[in-house]
Amino acid sequence: MLSMLCYFTNTQYRGKRCIIKEYNALSFTTHAASAADKGGPVMAPSEQANSDALLALILSSLTEDKAEDIVQIDLRGKSAIGDYMVICSGRSTRQVSALAQNLVDRLKHQLDRPSKIEGKDAGDWVLIDTGDVIVHIFRPEVREFYQLEKMWLPASEAAASPG
């Protein structure tokens, strides 16, 4: 299917990009088959390293900026939306917006990685989509209302968490 995708693209750049993706998909197949046989998450080693490095930068940024109650959830094998989800709180709408903006700026400057951001102007709940890691930054009252982490954590951890 990827070769058909390359055939229908208009520009030389996109054609080259498709060829690279096709090559990665072929090398990924061997790893995916062995991971599936072992019951593990299906992910190429280089992709895992990239998402782990991205997660480490995100956690470092949030910790440095004094985010509270940081929770990371491993989504590999559970969902195709990303490899990890990070949920944290800021004390006020101003801090929630600042946490989000600082994180997006660090991702852009340090990793040259653009991120999509939603809700920064309101400051109650900000969603940052980095591709491999989804980040939710809440005010505490809003986080308590939605209880997003209970939806993604394993049942044993969700039952043990307060709230």
Buried (B, 14 or more C-beta within 10 A) or exposed (E): EBEEBBEEEEEEEEBEBBEEBBEBEEEBEEBBEEBEEEEEBBBBEEBBEBBBEBBEBBBEBBEEBEBBEBBBBBBBEEEEEBBBBBBBBBEEBEBBBBBBBBBBEBBEEEBEBEBEBEBBEEBBBBBBBBBBBBBBBBBBEBBEEEEBBEEBBEEEEBEEEEE
